[in-house]
């Protein structure tokens, strides 16, 4: 398992369009990917789960992944959240 705490740098947080793009990116990995905010942990491949966290800009979240490509998943997805890339 790989875990990384990151600050959300997306201008609108992880809402609407960014959330949809993030879920698409997360779904490209075989690893199970999760986001945690305020003690709530959700499947990062679920748009409804992600939206339920109501992640705004400059908030801290914990990104974790478990599986064959877990390191690549955390690296790429944290880069998306921190740099919108």
C-alpha positions as CSV (number, residue, x, y, z in Angstrom):
1,X,0.0,0.0,0.0
2,X,1.2,3.5,-0.9
3,X,-0.2,6.5,0.9
4,X,0.4,10.2,0.3
5,X,-1.0,13.3,2.0
6,X,-1.5,16.1,-0.5
7,X,-2.9,19.6,-0.7
8,X,-5.6,20.1,-3.4
9,X,-4.3,22.9,-5.7
10,X,-7.2,22.7,-8.2
11,X,-8.9,26.1,-8.5
12,X,-12.3,24.6,-7.9
13,X,-11.2,21.8,-5.6
14,X,-12.0,18.3,-6.6
15,X,-15.6,19.2,-7.7
16,X,-17.6,18.6,-11.0
17,X,-15.2,18.6,-14.0
18,X,-12.1,17.9,-12.0
19,X,-13.7,15.1,-10.1
20,X,-14.9,13.5,-13.4
21,X,-11.4,13.8,-14.8
22,X,-9.8,12.4,-11.6
23,X,-12.2,9.4,-11.6
24,X,-11.3,8.7,-15.3
25,X,-7.6,8.8,-14.5
26,X,-8.0,6.6,-11.4
27,X,-10.0,4.1,-13.4
28,X,-6.9,3.5,-15.7
29,X,-5.1,1.8,-12.9
30,X,-5.5,-1.8,-11.7
31,X,-4.8,-0.8,-8.1
32,X,-7.6,0.0,-5.7
33,X,-7.4,3.8,-5.2
34,X,-8.9,5.7,-2.2
35,X,-9.2,9.3,-1.1
36,X,-9.7,10.3,2.5
37,X,-10.8,13.6,4.0
38,X,-11.9,14.2,7.5
39,X,-11.8,10.6,8.4
40,X,-14.1,9.5,5.5
41,X,-12.5,7.2,3.0
42,X,-14.0,6.6,-0.4
43,X,-13.2,4.7,-3.6
44,X,-11.5,7.2,-5.9
45,X,-13.0,5.4,-8.9
46,X,-16.5,6.4,-7.8
47,X,-17.7,9.8,-8.9
48,X,-20.5,9.7,-6.2
49,X,-18.0,8.8,-3.5
50,X,-15.6,11.5,-4.6
51,X,-18.3,14.2,-4.8
52,X,-19.6,13.2,-1.3
53,X,-16.3,14.4,0.2
54,X,-16.9,17.9,-1.1
55,X,-13.1,18.6,-1.5
56,X,-12.4,22.3,-1.9
57,X,-9.2,24.1,-3.0
58,X,-6.3,24.1,-0.5
59,X,-7.7,21.3,1.5
60,X,-5.5,18.3,2.6
61,X,-6.5,14.8,1.5
62,X,-4.9,11.4,1.8
63,X,-4.5,9.4,-1.4
64,X,-3.8,5.7,-1.1
65,X,-3.5,2.8,-3.5
66,X,-3.1,-1.0,-3.2
67,X,-2.3,-3.2,-6.1
68,X,0.2,-4.0,-8.9
69,X,0.5,-0.4,-10.1
70,X,0.0,1.4,-6.8
71,X,3.1,3.5,-6.9
72,X,2.4,4.8,-10.4
73,X,-1.2,5.4,-9.4
74,X,-0.3,7.5,-6.4
75,X,2.4,9.4,-8.3
76,X,0.1,10.3,-11.3
77,X,-3.0,11.0,-9.3
78,X,-1.2,13.2,-6.8
79,X,0.3,15.1,-9.7
80,X,-3.2,15.7,-11.0
81,X,-4.4,17.1,-7.7
82,X,-1.4,19.2,-7.0
83,X,-0.6,20.4,-10.5
84,X,-3.7,19.7,-12.6
85,X,-1.6,17.5,-14.9
